[in-house]
Amino acid sequence: MFNGMNFGVLGFLQRETHALDRKLLLLTAVSGVANAMNLAVINAAVEALRGDGPSWQHFVWFSLSIGLFVWSLRYILYESTRIAEAAICSVRLRLADKIRRSDLRALESIGEADIYARISRDTSTIAQAARPLFAAAQGAVMVFFTLGYIATVSPVAMLLCLALIGGGAAKYFSNREAYDKGLSDASKQEDELFISLNGLLKGFKELRINKAKSDAMFRQFHSTADQVLESRTRVMILFSNNIIFVEMFFVILLGAVAFVIPVLTTPPPGSVAKIVAAILFFFGPLTNVVTLIPVLAQVNVTVENLQRLAATLDDALAKSSESAAASPVDFSAFNLIRLEGVCFTYRETDGNATFQVGPIDGEIRRGEILFLIGGNGGGKTTFLKLFTALYQPTRGAIYVDDARIGPDNIQSY
């Protein structure tokens, strides 16, 4: 089921769990229908008050509809919670497995802050949105069938409601592109804020004893925080304007029923009250559906962030020098480690070289004690990363006795 679903949070949940099945969708629809039935039965019972009062059949139907509504809603909320948490656990385990098998240089280029943000903040955002998503789907079904009930009372009223809801939806979505771009920009700037915070914590000792560096670091952090403030404020103002519009739209819809319908047609006695009751009944779920849209936009941004991290790690694994089919090699009795023309070049993201260590030539014999000396930035740490094969040489090679270190034996080395 949903093998072709590859969009947004639903695609993410399905890819990670394969649990979005027919039963979940069916009970989501059943819950919405049952809630609409509650309205129909209540209105029928109120209508019966004009005669002998509600019959026992009304009570039975009401009991059945509310029981079905509660049971199905509980199922979809419980199941959506399980699906969301299972998906989060799955993606965390998969990313952690990719991380542990990646090259050190690849992880350094991604950055700790980016990895922390994706695995902690973004996965939590997805989990928090999953349950409201299915509740909103149930609400959408309920709104659809409530509009069907309004059509049985007054087709003109139903058409008027559809026209107003359609116009309101068009107005609501008119700011969608700006909202999505604002969320994406805010997410990138928050990542920069995490990087600055990570630098503050990692370099705390040096910053604590060097006021000039501490002030410069804080100015950078302050600037990034201001950018996040500006971006998120701009996005939330758009969101607030939409909330104001939704509340205004609700009053306009009720006013249209009270003032426009009597002009367009002669409503049957009591029909206007039924329509108003129906609008009051479905407006809560309709509001939930509409207000969830920006949340889904933000969740889709976090899903894209996770996919981008996974793709970056996959690319790093594809370039890794370790062979998955490599058999263990016993180097425990080695006599000599030899470096021939070993070089490593640091490069910017655009490919321009920034710093090079090497070429390094030399022999290290078993049992020797060596000291690395040199000033800051001289390449001591880079040499150790090359020597331990945490970095792969851009040129040259390392030999253990006569065996060259490569994809088939690097893990053994």
Secondary structure, DSSP 8 states (H G I E B T S, - for coil): --TT--SHHHHHHHHHH----HHHHHHHHHHHHHHHHHHHHHHHHHHHTTTT---HHHHHHHHHHHHHHHHHHHHHHHHHHHHHHHHHHHHHHHHHHHHHHS-HHHHHHH-HHHHHIIIIIIHHHHHHHHHHHHHHHHHHHHHHHHHHHHHHH-HHHHHHHHHHHHHHHHHHHTTHHHHHHHHHHHHHHHHHHHHHHHHHHHTHHHHHT-HHHHHHHHHHHHHHHHHHHHHHHHHHHHHHHHHHHHHHHHHHHHHHHHHTHHHHS---TTHHHHHHHHHHHHHHHHHHHHHHHHHHHHHHHHHHHHHHHHHHHHHHHHH-S--TT------TT--EEEEEEEEEEEE-TTS-EEEEEEEEEEEEETT--------TTSSHHHHHHHHTTSS--SEEEEEETTEE--TTTTTT-
